[in-house]
């Protein structure tokens, strides 16, 4: 993996851990910001890993 892929992977892992923590432990309200952040990260994952995803 290159540096960009590792950074995006780190962000995905961080968001996967932080969102449930903030919702359940910190009692934050779920907002559309979490959805938009998740969609942005999914887009980043797709574009950085598309050669592996698409088999190219």
Secondary structure as the mmCIF struct_conf table of DSSP 4:
data_model
#
loop_
_struct_conf.conf_type_id
_struct_conf.id
_struct_conf.beg_label_comp_id
_struct_conf.beg_label_asym_id
_struct_conf.beg_label_seq_id
_struct_conf.end_label_comp_id
_struct_conf.end_label_asym_id
_struct_conf.end_label_seq_id
HELX_RH_AL_P HELX_RH_AL_P1 UNK A 3 UNK A 20
HELX_RH_PI_P HELX_RH_PI_P1 UNK A 21 UNK A 25
BEND BEND1 UNK A 26 UNK A 26
HELX_LH_PP_P HELX_LH_PP_P1 UNK A 28 UNK A 30
HELX_RH_AL_P HELX_RH_AL_P2 UNK A 32 UNK A 53
TURN_TY1_P TURN_TY1_P1 UNK A 54 UNK A 55
#
